[in-house]
């Protein structure tokens, strides 16, 4: 795969860690697993899945494969705006975030509050906490309508990406803290 070759070449030339999320999203669970197996054989540590277009059952199958085989699963949320941005129908992203946490994944795009994927700060932090924390207290101002105890269900790291740059770093670390992924460049 030319992506893996380019990663290894760039790492050798710069001495810096480089990365790329190989997209495992496919029309069938079997094809997704084949793509994840291929990524593992290449030594690529992270695969990506678009969980809304791929579906929750497919996502769970891929999440189990990744956990069992030492791969990280990055979750993309393409199409979410069609579902969660319309006030008169659909569902809020906090519901999609909870479903993702139950389905499995290691990190997901969660908006930025600053940059291109701007959103309401308190509401964004509410669903970020639902993704990341083991226990979240009810706080209606943040969109948390009841206390949520995730017990031992693994958390999902929020990913801030999309129109952010180095000058956003102070705001992003103040908003998301240390327990997040910040992606720059494109």
N, C-alpha and C positions, 0 to 999 in steps of 0.2 A: 504494500500500500504506500503510495507516494507521500501521504500525510505522515506516517510513522517514519519514513526515511528522512523527510524534511525535519521532523522534530529531532531525531538523533543527530543529524548533520549540524543543525543549529546549536544543539547542546554541546557538541564536540568543539565547534568553532568559538563559542562564547563562554563556555564553562558555566552557563546559567541553565536552570531547569526551564524547559519549555513544555507546552502541553496543547492538546487538541481533544475535544470530545467527539469520538466517533459516533455517529448517529445510528442507533440500532432500531429506530422506529421502522416498522414494516407492516405489511398487510396481514401477516399471520404471526402468531406466537412462535411458531417453529422457525420462521425466517429471522425474527428478532433474536432468538437464542443463537442461531447460526452466526449472526453478525457480532454478537457479544463474544462468542467463542473465538471468532476471527480476531477481534480486538485483543483478547487475552493472549492469543498466539503471537501477535505482533509485539506484545509487551506494553501495550497502551493501558494505563491504569484506570481510565475513566471512559464510560460510554454514556451516551445521551439518549433519552427517550422523551418523546412528546406525548405526555400522559393523557391529554384530553382527546387527541385524535387517535391515539393507539388504544385507549380504553383502560379502565381500572383493572380488569382481570389480566390483561396482557401486561400491564405495569407490574402487578404483583408477581407474575411469573418471572419477569425480567429481574425484579428486585431480589427474589429468592436466588436466582442464578448468580447474580452479582455478589451477593453476600456469601454464598457458598464457595465462590471462586476468587475472592480477593479483589473484586473490581468495585470502584465507586460508581454510583448511578446518579448522573446529573439529570434533573427533570426540567424540561422546557414546557412552557404553558401556552404555546401558540393556540390561537382561537379563543383564549379566555375572555377577551374583551366582548366578543359576541354574546357570551353567556353572562358575564358579571358587570358590565358597564351600563346596561339598560335598566333604568330605575323601575320601569313598569312590568318587566318580566325577567325571567332568568333567576340566577342566584348569586349571592355575594361571594367574592373570592375567599372569604374566611371559610365558607362551606367547602369549596374546592380544595383549600389548604388542608382542612381536616381530613377530607377523603384521601388526599395524597399521603398524609402522614400514616393513615391506616393501610394504604396500599403499598407504600414503601418507596424509598428514595433517599439519597444522601444530601442533595441540595437542589433548590428550586429558585428560579427567577421570582423575586418578590416585590418588584418595584424599587424605587430609589428615594422617594420623597423629594430629592433634588435631581436635576438632569432631565433627560427625555421622558423617563417613566415616572414622572412626578405623581404623587398621590397625597391624600390627606394623611398627615403625619401620625396622628393618634390611631386612626383606623389601620394604617399600614403596620404600625408597631403592635397593634392588637393581634393581627393574624401572624405576624412574625413570631410573637411570643407563643401563639398556639402551635406553630411549627416547631419551635426550638425548645421550649421549656417543658419540664415534667409536670408542673403544677401552675395553673393560671387562674388567678382570682377574678371573679365577676367584676367587670368595669364597663358599664354601658357607654361611657364616653369614648372607649376604645373599641367598641363593637363586640365586647365579650359579655354575652347576655346571661351566662351562668358559669360557675366555677368549673374548670376542666382539670381533672386529674388523669394524666396519661399513664400513670403507674410505671410500667417498665417498657412501654412502647417507645422505640428509638425516635429521637428527634430528627428534624430536617433543617440543615443550615440555610438561611436566606442568602440569596445571591443578588447583589446590587450590580446591575449592568444596564447599558443603554444610555448613551449620551452623557456619561460621566467622564471626568478627567481628573488629573492630579489635584487641581484646585478644589475639587469637591471632597478630598480626603478628610479634612477636619470635620466637616458636617456629617459625612458618612460614618466615620468612627464614633462620633458623638451619638448618632441616631442608632446604629446597629451594634456598636460595641466591638469587642474582639472576636466574638463567636459568629462570624459571617464570612462570606466570600465577596470580594470586590473585583470585578472584571473590567479592565480598561483596554482600549484599542479595538481594532476591528478588522 
